[in-house]
Amino acid sequence: METELIGGLAATLTTASFLPQAARVIRTNDTAAISLWMYLLFTFGVALWGAYGLLIGSRPVVVANAVTLTLALVILVQKIRHVRAARTKSRPR
Amino acid sequence: METELIGGLAATLTTASFLPQAARVIRTNDTAAISLWMYLLFTFGVALWGAYGLLIGSRPVVVANAVTLTLALVILVQKIRHVRAARTKSRPR
């Protein structure tokens, strides 16, 4: 019983932790310190965790990773926008 | 067999993804866009995942989360330093 409680709390914390980061990125429109590579790798990894959850038939794994994937994509999309905008600015006219 | 491969790749990607973020924070010394709350919650969650791995006797879960915990702590410590430095600056003399 205790083990499942710790696993559930761990999943909740690591999933919920992306909420304040996504909110901050939207509020401040600042992603300068955020690593594009991190969110490219992380988003792909979390999608694979979701597929893994489907394969082993574990609803909590699927749900937790679907939420994390959504939040991570919000951050990734903002970062990609900023990287593109910076490139367009730096291109000679 | 395929399921374990997907799980292993997912764990590798989500763990490795914190390496470019930790490297960027050290290289640029910029954590402005990074959410303190994210890394407080995430670090605690990953530590719980490590404890969960010990309880279920899964070495891969323990090792992957130990690596992620180390990288997340590097980012968290830098962020706390910057938050403290900003507070000291803004305090009236």
Backbone of each chain as ProteinMPNN parsed JSONL, in Angstrom:
{"seq_chain_A": "METELIGGLAATLTTASFLPQAARVIRTNDTAAISLWMYLLFTFGVALWGAYGLLIGSRPVVVANAVTLTLALVILVQKIRHVRAARTKSRPR", "coords_chain_A": {"N_chain_A": [[0.846, -1.195, 0.0], [1.847, 1.307, 0.907], [3.939, 1.675, -0.873], [2.639, 2.064, -3.317], [1.44, 4.454, -2.774], [3.626, 6.187, -2.545], [4.607, 6.019, -5.133], [2.433, 7.096, -6.527], [2.363, 9.717, -5.478], [4.859, 10.605, -6.317], [4.493, 10.555, -9.099], [2.44, 12.439, -9.344], [3.723, 14.787, -8.411], [5.941, 15.106, -10.222], [4.577, 15.385, -12.574], [2.826, 17.572, -12.095], [4.71, 19.523, -11.691], [5.409, 20.742, -14.055], [3.482, 22.553, -14.557], [3.763, 25.163, -13.193], [6.004, 25.987, -14.672], [5.122, 26.1, -17.346], [3.147, 28.028, -17.031], [4.708, 30.209, -16.272], [6.246, 30.678, -18.567], [4.279, 31.432, -20.367], [3.262, 33.688, -19.063], [5.507, 35.413, -18.797], [6.626, 35.403, -21.288], [9.198, 34.721, -21.792], [11.796, 32.68, -22.746], [14.419, 32.388, -22.744], [16.371, 31.225, -21.005], [15.711, 28.641, -21.116], [16.299, 25.341, -22.278], [16.211, 24.347, -25.576], [16.901, 21.839, -26.553], [16.491, 20.272, -24.267], [13.664, 20.248, -24.024], [12.908, 19.145, -26.466], [13.971, 16.516, -26.343], [12.798, 15.687, -23.946], [10.03, 15.877, -24.385], [9.659, 14.006, -26.431], [10.483, 11.73, -25.015], [8.536, 11.604, -22.971], [6.283, 11.147, -24.483], [6.87, 8.59, -25.355], [6.786, 7.288, -22.876], [4.066, 7.437, -22.462], [3.157, 5.769, -24.509], [4.306, 3.431, -23.601], [2.825, 3.079, -21.268], [0.329, 2.515, -22.389], [0.925, 0.096, -23.626], [1.473, -1.576, -21.426], [-0.902, -1.451, -20.251], [-1.526, 0.436, -18.254], [-3.385, 2.755, -16.787], [-2.847, 5.024, -15.013], [-0.158, 5.637, -15.708], [-0.457, 6.336, -18.393], [-2.23, 8.552, -18.22], [-0.837, 10.386, -16.503], [1.434, 10.912, -18.051], [0.269, 11.946, -20.334], [-0.714, 14.375, -19.439], [1.692, 15.614, -18.657], [2.953, 15.676, -21.14], [1.33, 17.463, -22.57], [1.763, 19.877, -21.142], [4.55, 20.121, -21.436], [4.697, 20.411, -24.176], [3.534, 22.911, -24.534], [5.52, 24.559, -23.508], [7.633, 23.866, -25.191], [6.693, 24.676, -27.742], [6.52, 27.457, -27.387], [9.232, 27.989, -26.993], [10.344, 27.222, -29.463], [9.103, 29.085, -31.125], [10.337, 31.442, -30.181], [13.014, 30.949, -30.789], [12.893, 30.857, -33.57], [11.982, 33.453, -34.093], [14.144, 34.925, -33.213], [16.051, 34.123, -35.038], [15.009, 35.128, -37.428], [15.189, 37.817, -36.968], [17.939, 38.145, -36.865], [18.738, 37.69, -39.422], [20.336, 39.035, -42.3], [19.01, 41.839, -44.089]], "CA_chain_A": [[0.0, 0.0, 0.0], [2.711, 2.488, 1.058], [4.729, 1.795, -2.106], [1.786, 2.668, -4.36], [1.214, 5.847, -2.351], [4.851, 6.933, -2.89], [4.626, 6.083, -6.596], [1.381, 8.033, -6.939], [2.787, 11.068, -5.101], [5.98, 10.93, -7.21], [3.916, 10.835, -10.432], [1.7, 13.703, -9.246], [4.67, 15.907, -8.277], [6.745, 15.319, -11.437], [3.645, 15.866, -13.602], [2.343, 18.917, -11.724], [5.819, 20.485, -11.657], [5.521, 21.47, -15.334], [2.438, 23.592, -14.601], [4.327, 26.498, -12.963], [6.937, 26.389, -15.743], [4.314, 26.493, -18.514], [2.487, 29.298, -16.681], [5.724, 31.271, -16.27], [6.625, 30.933, -19.963], [3.164, 32.179, -20.993], [3.136, 34.991, -18.386], [6.661, 36.311, -19.022], [7.027, 35.32, -22.701], [10.664, 34.608, -21.766], [12.256, 31.281, -22.718], [15.86, 32.468, -23.041], [17.191, 30.31, -20.186], [15.199, 27.28, -21.284], [17.025, 24.613, -23.307], [15.387, 23.745, -26.63], [17.224, 20.404, -26.602], [15.827, 19.58, -23.155], [12.23, 20.002, -24.259], [12.764, 18.229, -27.608], [14.221, 15.158, -25.841], [11.848, 15.363, -22.87], [8.693, 15.69, -24.985], [9.674, 12.703, -27.119], [10.559, 10.707, -23.969], [7.244, 11.512, -22.275], [5.354, 10.495, -25.43], [7.195, 7.154, -25.3], [6.25, 6.784, -21.601], [2.619, 7.267, -22.682], [3.003, 4.537, -25.329], [4.645, 2.328, -22.686], [1.655, 2.916, -20.389], [-0.711, 1.838, -23.182], [1.354, -1.301, -23.863], [1.362, -2.389, -20.201], [-2.286, -1.33, -19.775], [-1.57, 1.17, -16.973], [-4.072, 4.046, -16.994], [-2.146, 6.146, -14.367], [1.048, 6.006, -16.477], [-0.915, 7.026, -19.603], [-2.823, 9.851, -17.857], [0.214, 11.281, -15.977], [2.317, 11.335, -19.145], [-0.507, 12.777, -21.268], [-0.731, 15.724, -18.845], [3.065, 16.159, -18.756], [3.213, 15.931, -22.569], [0.62, 18.695, -22.938], [2.468, 21.016, -20.536], [5.889, 20.226, -22.044], [4.513, 20.925, -25.545], [3.286, 24.361, -24.421], [6.839, 25.183, -23.304], [8.431, 23.613, -26.406], [6.181, 25.509, -28.839], [6.945, 28.835, -27.104], [10.691, 28.068, -27.196], [10.59, 27.169, -30.919], [8.705, 30.419, -31.651], [11.347, 32.454, -29.834], [14.247, 30.636, -31.544], [12.637, 31.29, -34.971], [11.897, 34.922, -34.14], [15.515, 35.438, -33.058], [16.774, 33.878, -36.307], [14.5, 36.033, -38.462], [15.737, 39.156, -36.654], [19.39, 38.229, -37.086], [19.028, 37.498, -40.841], [20.561, 40.325, -42.978], [17.897, 42.182, -45.029]], "C_chain_A": [[0.887, 1.253, 0.0], [3.48, 2.758, -0.241], [3.905, 2.485, -3.183], [1.528, 4.139, -4.047], [2.411, 6.72, -2.769], [4.936, 7.091, -4.412], [3.619, 7.095, -7.117], [1.768, 9.471, -6.658], [3.931, 11.527, -6.017], [5.447, 11.33, -8.586], [3.199, 12.185, -10.414], [2.656, 14.892, -9.22], [5.416, 16.167, -9.588], [5.848, 15.78, -12.598], [3.246, 17.316, -13.321], [3.461, 19.954, -11.823], [5.924, 21.281, -12.952], [4.475, 22.576, -15.459], [3.016, 24.98, -14.305], [5.305, 26.934, -14.047], [6.169, 26.827, -16.986], [3.648, 27.845, -18.247], [3.484, 30.444, -16.76], [6.107, 31.666, -17.7], [5.543, 31.763, -20.648], [3.086, 33.593, -20.408], [4.27, 35.946, -18.786], [7.087, 36.372, -20.492], [8.555, 35.252, -22.835], [11.028, 33.122, -21.718], [13.773, 31.232, -22.902], [16.664, 31.404, -22.289], [16.787, 28.851, -20.383], [15.883, 26.604, -22.472], [16.059, 23.967, -24.296], [15.617, 22.236, -26.672], [16.536, 19.654, -25.473], [14.398, 19.232, -23.53], [11.977, 19.152, -25.499], [12.903, 16.784, -27.115], [13.135, 14.748, -24.853], [10.469, 15.063, -23.442], [8.609, 14.351, -25.689], [9.685, 11.561, -26.088], [9.22, 10.503, -23.269], [6.197, 10.863, -23.184], [5.593, 8.978, -25.421], [6.69, 6.536, -23.989], [4.736, 6.544, -21.728], [2.339, 5.996, -23.468], [3.277, 3.313, -24.457], [3.46, 2.029, -21.761], [0.531, 2.187, -21.107], [-0.358, 0.356, -23.329], [1.213, -2.16, -22.608], [-0.037, -2.259, -19.582], [-2.398, -0.616, -18.441], [-2.152, 2.565, -17.212], [-3.328, 5.187, -16.295], [-0.908, 6.606, -15.15], [0.634, 6.79, -17.725], [-1.393, 8.44, -19.248], [-1.737, 10.836, -17.399], [1.077, 11.796, -17.129], [1.584, 12.149, -20.208], [-0.549, 14.226, -20.753], [0.65, 16.375, -18.99], [3.384, 16.527, -20.2], [2.558, 17.246, -23.007], [1.372, 19.92, -22.413], [3.836, 21.22, -21.184], [5.784, 20.778, -23.464], [4.253, 22.439, -25.543], [4.626, 25.101, -24.34], [7.674, 25.051, -24.577], [7.991, 24.531, -27.557], [6.611, 26.969, -28.639], [8.445, 28.991, -27.404], [11.004, 28.085, -28.698], [10.223, 28.504, -31.563], [9.804, 31.431, -31.396], [12.644, 32.217, -30.604], [14.069, 31.104, -32.989], [12.638, 32.801, -35.071], [13.311, 35.513, -34.064], [16.29, 35.25, -34.359], [16.33, 34.862, -37.372], [15.097, 37.422, -38.254], [17.193, 39.241, -37.088], [19.754, 38.051, -38.555], [19.23, 38.864, -41.5], [19.438, 40.595, -43.984], [18.465, 42.616, -46.375]], "O_chain_A": [[0.693, 2.152, -0.818], [3.649, 3.906, -0.653], [4.395, 3.374, -3.879], [1.413, 4.965, -4.953], [2.242, 7.83, -3.273], [5.291, 8.156, -4.916], [3.912, 7.859, -8.036], [1.537, 10.352, -7.485], [3.972, 12.682, -6.44], [5.893, 12.318, -9.169], [3.329, 12.978, -11.347], [2.438, 15.885, -9.914], [5.516, 17.314, -10.024], [6.309, 16.483, -13.498], [3.321, 18.174, -14.2], [3.188, 21.139, -12.017], [6.471, 22.384, -12.952], [4.56, 23.427, -16.344], [2.788, 25.903, -15.087], [5.427, 28.129, -14.317], [6.529, 27.823, -17.614], [3.592, 28.701, -19.13], [3.158, 31.524, -17.252], [6.271, 32.848, -18.001], [5.844, 32.681, -21.411], [2.877, 34.567, -21.132], [4.038, 37.12, -19.075], [7.817, 37.278, -20.895], [9.125, 35.667, -23.844], [10.64, 32.399, -20.8], [14.341, 30.175, -23.179], [17.536, 30.758, -22.87], [17.444, 27.942, -19.876], [16.033, 27.204, -23.537], [15.21, 23.157, -23.923], [14.676, 21.454, -26.807], [16.051, 18.54, -25.669], [13.962, 18.091, -23.383], [10.938, 18.498, -25.587], [12.069, 15.933, -27.424], [12.618, 13.632, -24.9], [9.816, 14.104, -23.03], [7.613, 13.639, -25.565], [8.994, 10.556, -26.258], [8.816, 9.371, -23.004], [5.332, 10.123, -22.716], [4.65, 8.188, -25.472], [6.221, 5.398, -23.981], [4.199, 5.582, -21.179], [1.419, 5.242, -23.151], [2.586, 2.299, -24.551], [3.138, 0.868, -21.507], [-0.145, 1.343, -20.518], [-1.211, -0.52, -23.181], [0.872, -3.339, -22.702], [-0.332, -2.857, -18.547], [-3.221, -0.972, -17.597], [-1.488, 3.439, -17.769], [-3.171, 6.246, -16.903], [-0.638, 7.803, -15.248], [1.274, 7.779, -18.083], [-1.006, 9.41, -19.9], [-1.711, 11.983, -17.847], [1.413, 12.979, -17.175], [2.202, 12.952, -20.908], [-0.435, 15.175, -21.528], [0.763, 17.534, -19.391], [4.006, 17.557, -20.462], [3.164, 18.04, -23.726], [1.591, 20.883, -23.147], [4.238, 22.353, -21.452], [6.658, 21.519, -23.913], [4.699, 23.154, -26.44], [4.838, 26.117, -25.002], [8.34, 25.999, -24.993], [8.831, 25.093, -28.259], [7.014, 27.639, -29.59], [8.871, 29.986, -27.988], [11.834, 28.873, -29.151], [10.936, 28.996, -32.437], [10.168, 32.196, -32.29], [13.3, 33.169, -31.025], [14.987, 31.682, -33.57], [13.21, 33.373, -35.998], [13.63, 36.475, -34.762], [17.087, 36.106, -34.742], [17.15, 35.375, -38.133], [15.46, 38.112, -39.207], [17.637, 40.263, -37.612], [20.913, 38.227, -38.93], [18.414, 39.764, -41.305], [18.971, 39.674, -44.654], [17.707, 42.942, -47.288]]}, "seq_chain_B": "METELIGGLAATLTTASFLPQAARVIRTNDTAAISLWMYLLFTFGVALWGAYGLLIGSRPVVVANAVTLTLALVILVQKIRHVRAARTKSRPR", "coords_chain_B": {"N_chain_B": [[9.217, -7.909, -25.195], [9.58, -5.686, -26.895], [8.127, -3.791, -25.506], [9.652, -3.373, -23.19], [11.846, -2.219, -24.345], [10.822, 0.194, -25.31], [10.131, 1.373, -22.889], [12.656, 1.584, -21.725], [13.937, 3.317, -23.531], [12.322, 5.559, -23.247], [12.862, 6.217, -20.563], [15.598, 6.768, -20.746], [15.599, 9.009, -22.477], [14.014, 10.946, -21.067], [15.532, 11.234, -18.818], [18.098, 11.952, -19.797], [17.434, 14.329, -20.966], [17.655, 16.421, -19.175], [20.255, 17.059, -19.11], [21.238, 18.873, -21.245], [19.849, 21.139, -20.299], [20.903, 21.618, -17.739], [23.549, 22.072, -18.478], [23.238, 24.373, -20.019], [22.363, 26.239, -18.129], [24.593, 26.426, -16.497], [26.479, 27.311, -18.35], [25.412, 29.753, -19.345], [24.661, 31.075, -17.085], [22.15, 31.988, -16.625], [18.971, 31.956, -15.318], [16.58, 33.063, -15.454], [14.159, 32.564, -16.891], [13.424, 30.189, -15.9], [11.353, 28.201, -13.825], [11.197, 28.411, -10.387], [9.445, 27.047, -8.729], [8.801, 24.861, -10.357], [11.189, 23.328, -10.329], [11.502, 22.825, -7.604], [9.25, 21.224, -6.977], [9.625, 19.204, -8.884], [12.136, 18.099, -8.284], [11.701, 17.045, -5.722], [9.726, 15.202, -6.415], [11.143, 13.471, -8.136], [12.989, 12.433, -6.366], [11.274, 10.951, -4.794], [10.463, 9.088, -6.719], [12.842, 7.707, -6.934], [12.963, 6.542, -4.378], [10.723, 4.956, -4.609], [11.594, 3.2, -6.571], [13.565, 1.827, -5.119], [11.925, 0.565, -3.242], [10.431, -1.189, -4.842], [12.42, -2.654, -5.771], [13.738, -2.077, -8.209], [16.36, -1.613, -10.166], [16.903, -0.066, -12.596], [14.953, 1.992, -12.367], [15.804, 3.254, -10.031], [18.435, 4.087, -10.735], [18.008, 5.718, -13.054], [16.457, 7.781, -11.951], [18.178, 8.745, -10.027], [20.166, 9.916, -11.552], [18.652, 11.873, -12.887], [17.823, 13.342, -10.672], [20.251, 14.411, -9.748], [20.97, 16.118, -11.896], [18.734, 17.814, -11.933], [19.0, 18.991, -9.452], [21.302, 20.508, -9.805], [20.324, 22.514, -11.472], [18.308, 23.561, -9.846], [19.762, 24.538, -7.606], [21.281, 26.576, -8.801], [19.193, 28.25, -9.582], [18.073, 28.984, -7.1], [20.214, 30.376, -6.007], [20.267, 32.57, -7.77], [17.776, 33.731, -7.264], [18.052, 34.471, -4.605], [20.217, 36.265, -4.853], [19.026, 38.261, -6.35], [17.149, 39.154, -4.535], [18.746, 40.189, -2.495], [19.912, 42.312, -3.789], [17.704, 43.925, -4.232], [17.008, 44.762, -1.757], [16.576, 47.543, 0.412], [19.3, 49.695, 1.355]], "CA_chain_B": [[10.576, -7.395, -25.474], [9.418, -4.347, -27.476], [7.63, -2.906, -24.44], [10.778, -2.995, -22.322], [12.713, -1.345, -25.166], [10.182, 1.518, -25.323], [10.278, 1.888, -21.525], [14.07, 1.929, -21.539], [14.236, 4.503, -24.347], [11.599, 6.665, -22.598], [13.614, 6.571, -19.343], [16.868, 7.379, -21.169], [15.34, 10.341, -23.032], [13.536, 11.902, -20.05], [16.659, 11.472, -17.908], [19.156, 12.671, -20.53], [16.968, 15.664, -21.4], [18.032, 17.463, -18.203], [21.687, 17.381, -19.291], [21.399, 20.159, -21.941], [19.351, 22.262, -19.491], [21.899, 21.888, -16.689], [24.733, 22.652, -19.15], [22.904, 25.741, -20.45], [22.283, 27.08, -16.924], [25.981, 26.658, -16.037], [27.178, 28.079, -19.385], [24.884, 31.121, -19.528], [24.399, 31.661, -15.772], [20.833, 32.627, -16.747], [17.858, 31.058, -14.929], [15.408, 33.943, -15.319], [12.92, 31.984, -17.445], [13.189, 28.891, -15.265], [10.452, 28.309, -12.675], [11.703, 27.851, -9.123], [8.448, 26.068, -8.253], [8.922, 23.617, -11.133], [12.323, 22.48, -9.908], [11.267, 22.384, -6.218], [8.304, 20.097, -7.046], [10.182, 18.124, -9.711], [13.242, 17.468, -7.542], [11.094, 16.226, -4.659], [9.042, 14.089, -7.092], [12.146, 12.522, -8.649], [13.542, 11.742, -5.189], [10.258, 9.942, -4.426], [10.558, 8.008, -7.722], [14.006, 6.899, -6.545], [12.547, 5.738, -3.216], [9.787, 3.952, -5.156], [12.433, 2.193, -7.249], [14.183, 1.002, -4.063], [10.874, -0.254, -2.613], [10.004, -2.275, -5.735], [13.626, -3.402, -6.145], [14.032, -1.91, -9.639], [17.618, -0.859, -10.313], [16.792, 0.978, -13.626], [14.169, 3.136, -11.857], [16.653, 3.955, -9.058], [19.564, 4.726, -11.435], [17.51, 6.808, -13.919], [16.005, 8.907, -11.122], [19.342, 9.316, -9.335], [20.812, 10.803, -12.539], [17.76, 13.035, -13.078], [17.862, 14.127, -9.425], [21.52, 15.16, -9.716], [20.886, 17.201, -12.889], [17.687, 18.761, -11.508], [19.544, 19.737, -8.306], [22.235, 21.522, -10.348], [19.489, 23.624, -11.969], [17.614, 24.145, -8.678], [20.718, 25.294, -6.784], [21.579, 27.81, -9.543], [17.996, 29.12, -9.542], [17.96, 29.52, -5.723], [21.277, 31.403, -5.894], [19.876, 33.79, -8.497], [16.626, 34.338, -6.569], [18.611, 35.12, -3.396], [21.028, 37.422, -5.262], [18.088, 39.316, -6.786], [16.503, 39.72, -3.327], [19.729, 40.991, -1.752], [20.078, 43.568, -4.559], [16.513, 44.801, -4.183], [16.787, 45.206, -0.385], [17.098, 48.91, 0.641], [20.509, 49.705, 2.236]], "C_chain_B": [[10.47, -5.933, -25.941], [9.01, -3.343, -26.397], [8.778, -2.437, -23.567], [11.721, -2.038, -23.042], [12.161, 0.088, -25.157], [10.321, 2.167, -23.939], [11.691, 2.367, -21.267], [14.442, 3.191, -22.285], [13.569, 5.735, -23.721], [12.383, 7.15, -21.373], [14.91, 7.289, -19.718], [16.646, 8.81, -21.653], [14.945, 11.336, -21.946], [14.639, 12.192, -19.022], [17.702, 12.348, -18.591], [18.733, 14.1, -20.863], [17.38, 16.759, -20.422], [19.502, 17.857, -18.34], [21.866, 18.698, -20.063], [20.865, 21.338, -21.131], [20.345, 22.623, -18.387], [23.126, 22.559, -17.303], [24.466, 24.103, -19.531], [22.903, 26.697, -19.246], [23.689, 27.416, -16.433], [26.703, 27.579, -17.029], [26.718, 29.548, -19.405], [24.684, 31.842, -18.187], [23.061, 32.424, -15.755], [19.768, 31.609, -16.35], [16.555, 31.852, -14.875], [14.116, 33.26, -15.766], [12.545, 30.677, -16.755], [12.357, 29.075, -13.99], [11.045, 27.617, -11.451], [10.768, 26.762, -8.629], [8.559, 24.763, -9.029], [10.013, 22.734, -10.541], [12.218, 22.061, -8.441], [10.374, 21.13, -6.241], [8.945, 18.903, -7.752], [11.268, 17.357, -8.95], [12.701, 16.561, -6.442], [10.408, 14.991, -5.274], [10.02, 13.03, -7.571], [12.8, 11.758, -7.502], [12.562, 10.644, -4.742], [10.271, 8.778, -5.427], [11.738, 7.092, -7.391], [13.677, 5.984, -5.373], [11.616, 4.607, -3.668], [10.564, 2.817, -5.825], [13.102, 1.266, -6.249], [13.15, 0.04, -3.491], [10.455, -1.415, -3.509], [11.212, -3.069, -6.239], [13.971, -3.302, -7.62], [15.262, -1.013, -9.812], [17.5, 0.239, -11.395], [16.031, 2.212, -13.134], [15.031, 3.949, -10.886], [17.742, 4.743, -9.789], [19.08, 5.919, -12.265], [17.123, 8.015, -13.064], [17.141, 9.527, -10.321], [20.063, 10.296, -10.271], [19.966, 12.072, -12.715], [17.799, 13.934, -11.859], [19.128, 14.992, -9.378], [21.447, 16.36, -10.664], [19.873, 18.264, -12.457], [18.184, 19.597, -10.328], [20.522, 20.818, -8.76], [21.442, 22.758, -10.768], [18.82, 24.334, -10.797], [18.548, 25.015, -7.844], [21.061, 26.619, -7.47], [20.406, 28.786, -9.448], [17.863, 29.763, -8.155], [19.001, 30.607, -5.511], [20.827, 32.698, -6.556], [18.707, 34.494, -7.808], [17.132, 35.089, -5.331], [19.38, 36.376, -3.767], [20.105, 38.584, -5.649], [17.437, 39.957, -5.557], [17.474, 40.622, -2.573], [19.889, 42.348, -2.435], [18.908, 44.507, -4.304], [16.238, 45.293, -2.773], [17.356, 46.61, -0.207], [18.292, 48.875, 1.59], [20.327, 50.72, 3.354]], "O_chain_B": [[11.18, -5.06, -25.443], [9.479, -2.205, -26.375], [8.876, -1.255, -23.238], [12.32, -1.158, -22.423], [12.907, 1.057, -25.019], [10.596, 3.362, -23.833], [11.903, 3.421, -20.668], [15.166, 4.04, -21.764], [14.162, 6.812, -23.669], [12.547, 8.353, -21.174], [15.281, 8.284, -19.097], [17.398, 9.717, -21.294], [15.475, 12.446, -21.901], [14.672, 13.271, -18.43], [18.136, 13.358, -18.038], [19.579, 14.979, -21.024], [17.449, 17.925, -20.811], [19.945, 18.852, -17.767], [22.584, 19.575, -19.583], [21.386, 22.446, -21.264], [20.596, 23.802, -18.135], [23.68, 23.497, -16.73], [25.337, 24.961, -19.391], [23.386, 27.825, -19.342], [23.954, 28.54, -16.007], [27.43, 28.491, -16.636], [27.539, 30.463, -19.472], [24.552, 33.066, -18.151], [22.871, 33.365, -14.984], [19.662, 30.54, -16.951], [15.555, 31.387, -14.328], [13.093, 33.368, -15.09], [11.472, 30.126, -17.0], [12.613, 29.971, -13.186], [11.351, 26.424, -11.467], [11.203, 25.703, -8.175], [8.432, 23.683, -8.453], [9.799, 21.549, -10.283], [12.788, 21.038, -8.061], [10.689, 20.117, -5.616], [8.837, 17.761, -7.304], [11.309, 16.127, -8.972], [13.184, 15.444, -6.253], [10.493, 13.888, -4.734], [9.766, 11.834, -7.432], [13.128, 10.58, -7.642], [12.976, 9.549, -4.362], [10.112, 7.621, -5.038], [11.656, 5.873, -7.543], [14.053, 4.812, -5.36], [11.699, 3.475, -3.19], [10.237, 1.641, -5.667], [13.202, 0.062, -6.485], [13.435, -1.138, -3.278], [10.156, -2.503, -3.016], [11.073, -4.015, -7.014], [14.43, -4.269, -8.229], [15.189, 0.201, -9.62], [17.942, 1.364, -11.16], [16.411, 3.342, -13.442], [15.0, 5.179, -10.906], [17.953, 5.923, -9.507], [19.662, 7.002, -12.197], [17.433, 9.151, -13.422], [17.08, 10.705, -9.97], [20.512, 11.361, -9.846], [20.485, 13.188, -12.695], [17.807, 15.158, -11.991], [19.072, 16.166, -9.011], [21.813, 17.476, -10.295], [20.121, 19.462, -12.595], [17.837, 20.772, -10.21], [20.573, 21.904, -8.183], [21.822, 23.89, -10.47], [18.771, 25.564, -10.757], [18.168, 26.107, -7.422], [21.126, 27.66, -6.817], [20.595, 29.988, -9.26], [17.571, 30.954, -8.051], [18.712, 31.64, -4.907], [20.978, 33.782, -5.993], [18.659, 35.723, -7.775], [16.691, 36.203, -5.049], [19.245, 37.416, -3.122], [20.371, 39.739, -5.316], [17.2, 41.165, -5.539], [17.092, 41.68, -2.073], [19.989, 43.386, -1.779], [19.083, 45.719, -4.174], [15.36, 46.132, -2.57], [18.487, 46.869, -0.618], [18.292, 48.095, 2.543], [21.214, 50.883, 4.192]]}, "name": "protein", "num_of_chains": 2, "seq": "METELIGGLAATLTTASFLPQAARVIRTNDTAAISLWMYLLFTFGVALWGAYGLLIGSRPVVVANAVTLTLALVILVQKIRHVRAARTKSRPRMETELIGGLAATLTTASFLPQAARVIRTNDTAAISLWMYLLFTFGVALWGAYGLLIGSRPVVVANAVTLTLALVILVQKIRHVRAARTKSRPR"}
